[in-house]
Amino acid sequence: MHKALMVLVCSILLVVPAFADSLSVSYSSTNVGPFSFQADTFSLTGQSGVLTLDSSVLTTAAINTAVFFTGDSGNFSGTESGTLVYSLTLDGVTQLVGQMATWTITPSQDTFVSVGASSPVLFNTAQGSWLVTLDGYSLSSTSIGLTQTSATSADFVPVPEPGTLALLGSGLLLVAGKLRRKVVLGQA
């Protein structure tokens, strides 16, 4: 039993160094829009730079900038829904990312609400693999002629490399085998 416990502890300790802490990863996102609905306009400006991602825990980072202009739509009231889709490049790997959005105009308030993406997108890069999910955001105005900007973000969840998972799995299988053997021998 002591050997099995020692193997489990060593397996877990060997897994931890396989993960790096922070990585600098280049990224870029493309422009979307501008879109118009009545007198309002909305766009995503696209941006590029370097993200600091953690290879062992979730990281949330800004990847784009939303721009919302509220024009004079008079007494109009209405809603429009759609999907925002754009290219995100992470460490040289480009994927399409998207999320649903609802635009509402009333005489007293105009809003643009984007919900978090329902499905993550996998980026397999030279520096690691991440599941990327766009976060929701909301822009709202009661003032005509107001332009608002807001950073839009995404969650980056690291995907462990197969070797790390194999090492942990083999250690757990060894411990399970030792425990089973001990139980079977104890019953004989």
Contacts in CASP RR format, 6 or more apart in sequence:
PFRMAT RR
TARGET T0000
AUTHOR 0000-0000-0000
METHOD contacts of the structure
MODEL  1
MHKALMVLVCSILLVVPAFADSLSVSYSSTNVGPFSFQADTFSLTGQSGV
LTLDSSVLTTAAINTAVFFTGDSGNFSGTESGTLVYSLTLDGVTQLVGQM
ATWTITPSQDTFVSVGASSPVLFNTAQGSWLVTLDGYSLSSTSIGLTQTS
ATSADFVPVPEPGTLALLGSGLLLVAGKLRRKVVLGQA
1 178 0 8 1.000
1 179 0 8 1.000
1 182 0 8 1.000
3 178 0 8 1.000
4 174 0 8 1.000
4 175 0 8 1.000
4 177 0 8 1.000
4 178 0 8 1.000
4 179 0 8 1.000
5 175 0 8 1.000
7 171 0 8 1.000
7 174 0 8 1.000
7 175 0 8 1.000
7 178 0 8 1.000
8 171 0 8 1.000
8 172 0 8 1.000
8 174 0 8 1.000
8 175 0 8 1.000
11 167 0 8 1.000
11 168 0 8 1.000
11 169 0 8 1.000
11 170 0 8 1.000
11 171 0 8 1.000
11 172 0 8 1.000
11 174 0 8 1.000
12 168 0 8 1.000
14 167 0 8 1.000
15 164 0 8 1.000
15 167 0 8 1.000
15 168 0 8 1.000
18 160 0 8 1.000
18 161 0 8 1.000
18 163 0 8 1.000
18 164 0 8 1.000
18 167 0 8 1.000
19 55 0 8 1.000
19 56 0 8 1.000
19 158 0 8 1.000
19 160 0 8 1.000
19 164 0 8 1.000
20 55 0 8 1.000
20 56 0 8 1.000
21 54 0 8 1.000
21 55 0 8 1.000
21 56 0 8 1.000
22 52 0 8 1.000
22 53 0 8 1.000
22 54 0 8 1.000
22 55 0 8 1.000
23 52 0 8 1.000
23 53 0 8 1.000
23 54 0 8 1.000
23 55 0 8 1.000
23 127 0 8 1.000
23 128 0 8 1.000
24 50 0 8 1.000
24 51 0 8 1.000
24 52 0 8 1.000
25 50 0 8 1.000
25 51 0 8 1.000
25 52 0 8 1.000
25 53 0 8 1.000
25 90 0 8 1.000
25 91 0 8 1.000
25 125 0 8 1.000
25 127 0 8 1.000
26 48 0 8 1.000
26 49 0 8 1.000
26 50 0 8 1.000
26 51 0 8 1.000
26 89 0 8 1.000
26 90 0 8 1.000
26 91 0 8 1.000
26 92 0 8 1.000
27 48 0 8 1.000
27 49 0 8 1.000
27 50 0 8 1.000
27 51 0 8 1.000
27 63 0 8 1.000
27 88 0 8 1.000
27 89 0 8 1.000
27 90 0 8 1.000
27 91 0 8 1.000
28 46 0 8 1.000
28 47 0 8 1.000
28 48 0 8 1.000
28 49 0 8 1.000
28 88 0 8 1.000
28 89 0 8 1.000
29 44 0 8 1.000
29 46 0 8 1.000
29 47 0 8 1.000
29 48 0 8 1.000
29 63 0 8 1.000
29 64 0 8 1.000
29 86 0 8 1.000
29 87 0 8 1.000
29 88 0 8 1.000
29 89 0 8 1.000
30 46 0 8 1.000
30 86 0 8 1.000
30 87 0 8 1.000
30 88 0 8 1.000
31 43 0 8 1.000
31 44 0 8 1.000
31 45 0 8 1.000
31 46 0 8 1.000
31 86 0 8 1.000
32 43 0 8 1.000
32 44 0 8 1.000
32 46 0 8 1.000
32 84 0 8 1.000
32 85 0 8 1.000
32 86 0 8 1.000
33 42 0 8 1.000
33 43 0 8 1.000
33 44 0 8 1.000
34 41 0 8 1.000
34 42 0 8 1.000
34 43 0 8 1.000
34 67 0 8 1.000
35 41 0 8 1.000
35 42 0 8 1.000
35 43 0 8 1.000
37 80 0 8 1.000
37 103 0 8 1.000
37 105 0 8 1.000
38 71 0 8 1.000
38 73 0 8 1.000
38 76 0 8 1.000
38 105 0 8 1.000
39 70 0 8 1.000
39 71 0 8 1.000
39 72 0 8 1.000
39 73 0 8 1.000
39 74 0 8 1.000
40 68 0 8 1.000
40 69 0 8 1.000
40 70 0 8 1.000
40 71 0 8 1.000
40 73 0 8 1.000
40 103 0 8 1.000
40 105 0 8 1.000
40 110 0 8 1.000
40 112 0 8 1.000
41 67 0 8 1.000
41 68 0 8 1.000
41 69 0 8 1.000
42 66 0 8 1.000
42 67 0 8 1.000
42 68 0 8 1.000
42 69 0 8 1.000
42 103 0 8 1.000
42 112 0 8 1.000
42 139 0 8 1.000
43 66 0 8 1.000
43 67 0 8 1.000
44 64 0 8 1.000
44 65 0 8 1.000
44 66 0 8 1.000
44 67 0 8 1.000
44 84 0 8 1.000
44 86 0 8 1.000
44 152 0 8 1.000
45 64 0 8 1.000
45 65 0 8 1.000
45 66 0 8 1.000
45 67 0 8 1.000
46 64 0 8 1.000
46 65 0 8 1.000
46 86 0 8 1.000
47 62 0 8 1.000
47 63 0 8 1.000
47 64 0 8 1.000
47 65 0 8 1.000
51 59 0 8 1.000
51 61 0 8 1.000
51 63 0 8 1.000
51 90 0 8 1.000
51 156 0 8 1.000
52 59 0 8 1.000
52 61 0 8 1.000
53 59 0 8 1.000
53 61 0 8 1.000
53 130 0 8 1.000
53 156 0 8 1.000
53 158 0 8 1.000
54 158 0 8 1.000
55 127 0 8 1.000
55 128 0 8 1.000
55 158 0 8 1.000
56 158 0 8 1.000
57 158 0 8 1.000
58 155 0 8 1.000
58 156 0 8 1.000
58 157 0 8 1.000
58 158 0 8 1.000
59 155 0 8 1.000
59 156 0 8 1.000
60 135 0 8 1.000
60 153 0 8 1.000
60 154 0 8 1.000
60 155 0 8 1.000
60 156 0 8 1.000
61 153 0 8 1.000
61 154 0 8 1.000
61 156 0 8 1.000
62 151 0 8 1.000
62 152 0 8 1.000
62 153 0 8 1.000
63 88 0 8 1.000
63 152 0 8 1.000
63 153 0 8 1.000
63 154 0 8 1.000
64 86 0 8 1.000
64 151 0 8 1.000
64 152 0 8 1.000
65 149 0 8 1.000
65 150 0 8 1.000
65 151 0 8 1.000
65 152 0 8 1.000
66 112 0 8 1.000
66 114 0 8 1.000
66 137 0 8 1.000
66 139 0 8 1.000
66 149 0 8 1.000
66 150 0 8 1.000
66 151 0 8 1.000
66 152 0 8 1.000
67 147 0 8 1.000
67 148 0 8 1.000
67 149 0 8 1.000
68 112 0 8 1.000
68 139 0 8 1.000
68 141 0 8 1.000
68 147 0 8 1.000
68 148 0 8 1.000
68 149 0 8 1.000
68 150 0 8 1.000
69 145 0 8 1.000
69 146 0 8 1.000
69 147 0 8 1.000
69 148 0 8 1.000
70 110 0 8 1.000
70 141 0 8 1.000
70 143 0 8 1.000
70 144 0 8 1.000
70 145 0 8 1.000
70 146 0 8 1.000
70 147 0 8 1.000
70 148 0 8 1.000
71 110 0 8 1.000
71 144 0 8 1.000
71 145 0 8 1.000
72 144 0 8 1.000
72 145 0 8 1.000
73 105 0 8 1.000
73 107 0 8 1.000
73 110 0 8 1.000
74 107 0 8 1.000
75 107 0 8 1.000
76 105 0 8 1.000
76 107 0 8 1.000
77 105 0 8 1.000
77 106 0 8 1.000
77 107 0 8 1.000
78 104 0 8 1.000
78 105 0 8 1.000
78 106 0 8 1.000
79 102 0 8 1.000
79 103 0 8 1.000
79 104 0 8 1.000
79 105 0 8 1.000
80 102 0 8 1.000
80 103 0 8 1.000
81 100 0 8 1.000
81 101 0 8 1.000
81 102 0 8 1.000
81 103 0 8 1.000
82 100 0 8 1.000
82 101 0 8 1.000
82 102 0 8 1.000
83 98 0 8 1.000
83 99 0 8 1.000
83 100 0 8 1.000
83 101 0 8 1.000
84 98 0 8 1.000
84 99 0 8 1.000
84 100 0 8 1.000
84 101 0 8 1.000
84 114 0 8 1.000
85 96 0 8 1.000
85 97 0 8 1.000
85 98 0 8 1.000
86 96 0 8 1.000
86 97 0 8 1.000
86 98 0 8 1.000
87 94 0 8 1.000
87 95 0 8 1.000
87 96 0 8 1.000
87 97 0 8 1.000
88 94 0 8 1.000
88 95 0 8 1.000
88 96 0 8 1.000
88 97 0 8 1.000
88 121 0 8 1.000
88 132 0 8 1.000
88 154 0 8 1.000
90 123 0 8 1.000
90 125 0 8 1.000
90 130 0 8 1.000
90 132 0 8 1.000
91 123 0 8 1.000
91 125 0 8 1.000
91 126 0 8 1.000
91 127 0 8 1.000
91 128 0 8 1.000
92 125 0 8 1.000
93 123 0 8 1.000
93 124 0 8 1.000
93 125 0 8 1.000
95 121 0 8 1.000
95 122 0 8 1.000
95 123 0 8 1.000
95 132 0 8 1.000
96 121 0 8 1.000
97 117 0 8 1.000
97 121 0 8 1.000
97 132 0 8 1.000
97 134 0 8 1.000
97 154 0 8 1.000
98 117 0 8 1.000
98 134 0 8 1.000
99 114 0 8 1.000
99 115 0 8 1.000
99 116 0 8 1.000
99 117 0 8 1.000
99 134 0 8 1.000
99 136 0 8 1.000
100 114 0 8 1.000
100 115 0 8 1.000
100 116 0 8 1.000
101 112 0 8 1.000
101 113 0 8 1.000
101 114 0 8 1.000
101 115 0 8 1.000
102 112 0 8 1.000
102 113 0 8 1.000
103 110 0 8 1.000
103 111 0 8 1.000
103 112 0 8 1.000
103 113 0 8 1.000
104 110 0 8 1.000
104 111 0 8 1.000
104 112 0 8 1.000
104 113 0 8 1.000
108 142 0 8 1.000
109 140 0 8 1.000
109 141 0 8 1.000
109 142 0 8 1.000
110 140 0 8 1.000
110 141 0 8 1.000
111 138 0 8 1.000
111 139 0 8 1.000
111 140 0 8 1.000
111 141 0 8 1.000
112 138 0 8 1.000
112 139 0 8 1.000
112 140 0 8 1.000
113 136 0 8 1.000
113 137 0 8 1.000
113 138 0 8 1.000
113 139 0 8 1.000
114 134 0 8 1.000
114 136 0 8 1.000
114 137 0 8 1.000
114 138 0 8 1.000
114 152 0 8 1.000
115 136 0 8 1.000
116 133 0 8 1.000
116 134 0 8 1.000
116 135 0 8 1.000
116 136 0 8 1.000
117 133 0 8 1.000
117 134 0 8 1.000
119 133 0 8 1.000
120 131 0 8 1.000
120 132 0 8 1.000
120 133 0 8 1.000
120 157 0 8 1.000
121 131 0 8 1.000
121 132 0 8 1.000
121 133 0 8 1.000
122 129 0 8 1.000
122 130 0 8 1.000
122 131 0 8 1.000
122 132 0 8 1.000
122 159 0 8 1.000
123 129 0 8 1.000
123 130 0 8 1.000
123 131 0 8 1.000
123 132 0 8 1.000
128 158 0 8 1.000
128 159 0 8 1.000
128 161 0 8 1.000
129 158 0 8 1.000
129 159 0 8 1.000
129 161 0 8 1.000
130 156 0 8 1.000
130 157 0 8 1.000
130 158 0 8 1.000
130 159 0 8 1.000
131 156 0 8 1.000
131 157 0 8 1.000
131 159 0 8 1.000
132 154 0 8 1.000
132 155 0 8 1.000
132 156 0 8 1.000
132 157 0 8 1.000
133 154 0 8 1.000
133 155 0 8 1.000
133 157 0 8 1.000
134 152 0 8 1.000
134 153 0 8 1.000
134 154 0 8 1.000
135 152 0 8 1.000
135 153 0 8 1.000
135 154 0 8 1.000
135 155 0 8 1.000
136 152 0 8 1.000
137 150 0 8 1.000
137 152 0 8 1.000
137 153 0 8 1.000
139 148 0 8 1.000
139 150 0 8 1.000
141 148 0 8 1.000
END
